[in-house]
Amino acid sequence: MFAREHIKYEPVDLPDRANMSDEEMRAAAKAFYENMRRRHTVRDYSDRPVSREIIEDCVRTAGTAPSGANHQPWHFVAISDPAFKKRIREAAEEEERRFYEGGAGDEWLKALEPIGTNDHKPHLEEAPWLIVIFAQRWGQFEDGTKYKNYYVPESTGIACGFLLAALHQAGLVSLTHTPNPMKFLNQMLSRPDSEKPIMIVAVGHPSENAKVPAVAKLKRPLNDILTIAE
Ligand SMILES: Cc1cc2nc3c(=O)[nH]c(=O)nc-3n(C[C@H](O)[C@H](O)[C@H](O)COP(=O)(O)O)c2cc1C
């Protein structure tokens, strides 16, 4: 992976096997679906704190994701500092004002109408944690030599998916905010130019009156998203 010295291929026995019966597998697949279909993007947070330990374990899960050549081209910055969150909210709202005032274009704004979002982003300050995910466009050894990363958007996208699933599994809710481009995050969070902030995930507990858009319950049916060739 990201070691300078050549690491040789060394096969080891598969360390963990599920060893489930077909019946257990059917039940497990269904149970996971039943849990995941209850996940929703939440934009209203309560002030209930979330321990750092939970955030660390969820990021650990994200870090187990598969990646091109196992380069793991990602870095996560978890922020609970209110001053940092305030700055991020202010910068995000500035970007979003330009977006909603026309920068997005009519088609995009129309697509967002049923979601009910606007340039007001209090959740970026109210959620107890923001996790900023950086994609590492290339890597660098300690001496400054660069190395290539492969399938960076695909790999980081999968890691973000693992993260959202882990947060949900831990009983938390989250919101995916896509910076556009929020380049200042690199400077603010001391991340190198080789990294691009791709997502800010707000994390916490839903407020008592938290709402979700009704349209978020509409997921495309299986026969629309799956074709089977057998
Ligand atoms: C890549 C990506 C970017 C998103 N960006 C935003 C965003 O900037 N602001 C926001 O409020 N929601 C954002 N969302 C959340 C979507 O609006 C939400 O996932 C969608 O409406 C479906 O709702 P659900 O997550 O509750 O299933 C984003 C989701 C994804 C996957």
Ligand as a Chemical Component Dictionary entry (heavy atoms), coordinates in Angstrom:
data_LIG
# 
_chem_comp.id                   LIG 
_chem_comp.type                 NON-POLYMER 
_chem_comp.pdbx_formal_charge   0 
_chem_comp.three_letter_code    LIG 
# 
loop_
_chem_comp_atom.comp_id 
_chem_comp_atom.atom_id 
_chem_comp_atom.alt_atom_id 
_chem_comp_atom.type_symbol 
_chem_comp_atom.charge 
_chem_comp_atom.model_Cartn_x 
_chem_comp_atom.model_Cartn_y 
_chem_comp_atom.model_Cartn_z 
_chem_comp_atom.pdbx_ordinal 
LIG C1  C1  C 0 -23.458 13.092 -2.355 1  
LIG C2  C2  C 0 -24.602 13.689 -1.570 2  
LIG C3  C3  C 0 -24.665 15.042 -1.407 3  
LIG C4  C4  C 0 -25.687 15.621 -0.649 4  
LIG N1  N1  N 0 -25.653 16.957 -0.427 5  
LIG C5  C5  C 0 -26.563 17.502 0.408  6  
LIG C6  C6  C 0 -26.448 18.857 0.776  7  
LIG O1  O1  O 0 -25.505 19.565 0.380  8  
LIG N2  N2  N 0 -27.393 19.370 1.619  9  
LIG C7  C7  C 0 -28.425 18.597 2.094  10 
LIG O2  O2  O 0 -29.257 19.112 2.848  11 
LIG N3  N3  N 0 -28.539 17.292 1.766  12 
LIG C8  C8  C 0 -27.628 16.724 0.955  13 
LIG N4  N4  N 0 -27.690 15.376 0.662  14 
LIG C9  C9  C 0 -28.761 14.550 1.258  15 
LIG C10 C10 C 0 -29.809 14.170 0.235  16 
LIG O3  O3  O 0 -30.660 15.267 -0.026 17 
LIG C11 C11 C 0 -30.599 12.971 0.792  18 
LIG O4  O4  O 0 -29.737 11.875 0.908  19 
LIG C12 C12 C 0 -31.760 12.594 -0.112 20 
LIG O5  O5  O 0 -32.726 13.608 -0.128 21 
LIG C13 C13 C 0 -32.430 11.269 0.331  22 
LIG O6  O6  O 0 -32.842 11.348 1.673  23 
LIG P1  P1  P 0 -32.355 10.273 2.748  24 
LIG O7  O7  O 0 -30.875 10.462 2.926  25 
LIG O8  O8  O 0 -33.141 10.625 3.971  26 
LIG O9  O9  O 0 -32.663 8.909  2.224  27 
LIG C14 C14 C 0 -26.702 14.800 -0.096 28 
LIG C15 C15 C 0 -26.627 13.409 -0.282 29 
LIG C16 C16 C 0 -25.582 12.868 -0.983 30 
LIG C17 C17 C 0 -25.483 11.377 -1.105 31 
# 
loop_
_chem_comp_bond.comp_id 
_chem_comp_bond.atom_id_1 
_chem_comp_bond.atom_id_2 
_chem_comp_bond.value_order 
_chem_comp_bond.pdbx_ordinal 
LIG C1  C2  SING 1  
LIG C2  C3  SING 2  
LIG C2  C16 DOUB 3  
LIG C3  C4  DOUB 4  
LIG C4  N1  SING 5  
LIG C4  C14 SING 6  
LIG N1  C5  DOUB 7  
LIG C5  C6  SING 8  
LIG C5  C8  SING 9  
LIG C6  O1  DOUB 10 
LIG C6  N2  SING 11 
LIG N2  C7  SING 12 
LIG C7  O2  DOUB 13 
LIG C7  N3  SING 14 
LIG N3  C8  DOUB 15 
LIG C8  N4  SING 16 
LIG N4  C9  SING 17 
LIG N4  C14 SING 18 
LIG C9  C10 SING 19 
LIG C10 O3  SING 20 
LIG C10 C11 SING 21 
LIG C11 O4  SING 22 
LIG C11 C12 SING 23 
LIG C12 O5  SING 24 
LIG C12 C13 SING 25 
LIG C13 O6  SING 26 
LIG O6  P1  SING 27 
LIG P1  O7  DOUB 28 
LIG P1  O8  SING 29 
LIG P1  O9  SING 30 
LIG C14 C15 DOUB 31 
LIG C15 C16 SING 32 
LIG C16 C17 SING 33 
# 
